[in-house]
Amino acid sequence: MQPRAAPGSRRRRALRAAATHVRTPTPTGDRVARTGDDDAPPSGDDAAGSADPEVVALTADAYVDVADAHDRLVALRDRFAATGDRRETFLSVYARMTGAVADRVDRGEFADAEWVRAYLVAFANHYRRAVHRYETGRVDAVPAPWVLAFDAARAERCLVAQDAALGVNAHINYDLSLALVDAGIDADRRTRRADHDAVIDVIHALVDDTQDALAARDAPGIAAVDDHLGRVDEWLTVVTIDECRSSAWRTAVAMTSRFSARRRFARWWNAATATGAAHLIHGTHANHRLHDALADLERADAND
């Protein structure tokens, strides 16, 4: 088995793929992306010598329902935490969000509960596939925004806030529109759009808890900034995510257009904008003095 390519070379390949919307997945890659079927197992040089068998096992099979998705996301989060894998930072946010939306579905707070369940499972399967392919060394089949997020987590040089934001960017700005297409948006589109928009209420309810959880990850400065800004940072977070989710819906609509040129452009745009946003989030590394100052701020304890 050969070791994975250096993060820099993988990043360059992923960026070229995002710009041209040409990747080199397995022969069944397109079918996998549409249906959520499992990936073929790696073989030969495609297998990752450093793969964690437990992570591979937890992500090998497609999620079949919301309970399965949530249970395995939590188990994966716990595995990341046990091994010190910083991919746990984003997953702790995402697993909590999935559970909260599932609870509201069970309480009958969505008009089309079955569609929201299918939507949650499709969304989770996009994340699962990205983790599985990255873990098993098939990095060329991983979307560029996820390559950037996972490489950053592995390098352990980002701020806690950056690790979380890179994951949120890849999952919302890249995966979400594809998950909407997988779940189907054409039947009773108005009702489904309303259910899609209603998820922001869940996000709004969890912002404070999420900030507290991130601050507890050796980043007490997040709590200090939150205290100084009052409700401004919560408002900004919710408004930004709401706009990203609205953009994902518009992109999904374009992806289902009867015009092939519009469909192709929408997929290119989805990849290019999410990849560009990932570079912006990661951009503090371009200035070491700025990055170090932000790191000091994030680690600063307001009581010191």
N, C-alpha and C positions, 0 to 999 in steps of 0.2 A: 504494500500500500504506500502511496505517496502522501506526504503531508499536504495540507491545504496551501493554496497559493498565498503569497503575502497579501495583507489587506489592501495595500495600494494598488496592486495589479488587478485584484478582484474589483476594486472600486472603479477603476478605469473601464474595465469590461462592462460593468453594470451600467455606468453612465452612457457608454456608447449604445447599449441596448435600450436605455430609456429614451435617448434622442431619436433613435430610428424605429423603436418599437419592434425590434427583432431580437429574439432570444434564442437560445439553443436548448430547449427543454427536451425531456425524454419524448419518444415518438408519441406517447399518449398524453403529453402535456396539455394540449388544448382540451381534450376530453375531461381531464382531471379538473381544469379550471372551471368548466361549465357545470359539471355534475357533482363535484366534491368527492369523487371516487378516490380510492387510495392510490398513492404513488407506487410504482414498481420498486422493488427493493434494490438498493445500490449493489453494484458488483465491481470487482477489479479495482481500477484506479479511482473510480467514482466514490468508493466508500471512504469515509473519514476515519483515519486512524485514531483520532482523539475524541470520537463520538462517545457520548454518555449513553450507555445502553438503556438506562431508565428513561431518559428524555426521548430516545428513539422509540421505545415501546409506548410511551404515553401519547406520542404524536403520529404513530404509524397508521392507525385506522381512522376513518372519517367519523366525526361525531354523528350520532343518529338522532338525538333529540336534545332539548335544552338541558335536561338534567345531566345527561352524559357529558355534554360540552362543559357545563359548569363544574362538575365533579372532577373531570380530567384537567381543566384549567387550574383548579385549586391544587390538585396533586402536582402539576407541573410547576406551579408557583412555589410550592413547598420544596420541590426538588432543587429548583434554582437557589432558593434561600439556603438549603442545607449545604450546597456546594460553593456558595459565595458567588454565584453567577449573577451578574448585574442585569441580566434580562429580567430578573425578578422585579425590578423597579417598575417597569411598565405593566407587567403581568399582574402585579398586586392591584393596580388601578383597574385594569380591564376585567379581572375576575370579579372584583367587587361590583363593577358596573353591570356585568352580565347577570349576576345574582339579583341585583336590585330590579332590573327590567323584568326578569323572569317572575319575581314576586308580584309585580304590578300586573303582569299578564294573568297570573293565577287569580288575582283579585278582580279580574274583569274590567280593568281600566283602559283597555284598547278595544276599538270597534271590531277589528278583524284579528282575533287572538291567534288563530291558526297561522295566518300570514306572518304575524310578528314572531311566532315561534320558528317558522321556517327561515325568516330573515336573520334571527339570532344565530341559528345553527350554521347557515351559509356564511355569515360574518366570521364566526369562530373558526370555521374550516379554512378560511383564507389564512388566518394567523397560524393555525396548526400546520398547514402545508409549508408555510415559510420557515417555521422552526424546524420541521422535519428535514426539509431539503438542505437547509444550512447545516444542521447537525450531522447529516450523512454525507456532507461534502459536495452536494450538487448546487454549488453557489451560483452557477450560471443560470439555473432555473429559479432562483430567488429574485423577486422584484427588487429593483435598485434601492428604493427607500428602506426596505428591510435589511438589505446588505449593509447599508450605512448605519442603521440602528444597531444591528447585531455586532458589526465590527467595532463600533464605539463602545458597546457594553463589554466586549472581550478585552479591548485595550485598557479599560478602566481609567481613562483620563478625562472623562466628561464629568460635568456637574451632575448631581442627582436630578436636578430639574431638567437638564438636557437629556439624560437617559429616558426620563418619562416622556418628554416632549417628542423625542425622535420616534418612540413607539406610537404615541398618539397620532403623530403626523402620518406614519406609514399605514396605520390601521384605518384612520378616518379619511385622509386625503387620497389614499390609494385603494385600500381594500373595500371601502364602504360602497362605492358605486358599483363595483363588480358583484358584491354580495346582493345588492338590490336587484341587479339584473338576474342573478341566480334565483332569487326568491320570486321574481316576477312582479312587475309594477303596472302592467297594462290593464288587468282586470280591476274594475272599480278603483281607478287611479286616485280619485279624490280622497276616498277613505284611507287608502294606503299612504298617501302623502300626509294626511292628518296624523296617522299612527306614527309614521316616521318622525314627524315634527314633535310629537308628544314625548319622545325619548329625552328631549332637552330638559324636561321637568325633572327627570331622574338625575341627570348630570348636575343640575342646579342644586338638588338636594344633597349631593355627595361632595360638592366642591370643598367644603370646610374639612370634612373627614379625610379627604384625599390629601389636602395640604398638610394636615397634622401627621398623616402617615408618612409623607415624604420628609417632613421635618425630622421625624424620628430616625431617619436613615443617615445619621451623622450629618444632618443638614439643618441645625437649629436656626440658622439664619433665615430660612424660609418662613418660620413662624414669626420671627422678628419683623420681616418685611410685611407679612400679612397684618400684623398689629399696627404698623405705621400707616398702611394704606387703607385701613378700615375695610369697607365693602368694595372698594374700587377694583382690587385685583380679582375678586370673585366675579364681579360684573364683567370685567374684561375677558376673563376666562370663558364664561358662559356665552358671551356675545361672539367671541372668536370661534368657539366650537360650533355654535349654532350656524354661523355663516359657512363654516367648512362642511357641515352636514347638509345644508341647503345646496351648496355647490355640488356635493356628491349626488344628490337627487337629480339636479339638472344634467350632470354628466351621464347618469344612468339613463335618463330620457334620451339623450343624444346617442347613447350606445344601442338603443333599441329602435333608432330611426329606420325608416324604410330606405333611406339613402345610404349606400355603402360608404361613400366618401365621408359623410358625417359620422358614421360609426367608427371608421378608422381614425379620423381626427380626434374624436372623443377619447379613444383608448390611448392615443399618443399624448394628448393633453393631460390625461389623468396621470400617466407615468412621469411626464416631464415636469409638471408642476409639483407633484409630491417629492420628486427627487431634488428639485431646486429648493423646496422648503427645507428638506433635510440638510442640505448644505448650509442654508442660512442659520439653522439651529446650531449646527456644528461649527459655525464660523468664528466663534470666539478663539479657536485655536490658531487663527491666522495672526493673532496678536498675543504673545505670551504674557505680556504685562497685564493686558485686559483680562485674560482668562484667569491668571493668578489672583487678580483683585476680586473677581467674581467668586472664585473658589473660596477666598478668605471670607467674603461676605456670607456665603452660603453656610460656612462652618462656624461663623461667629455666634456665640451664645449671648443673647441679649442681657443675661444676668451677670456676664463677666465685667 
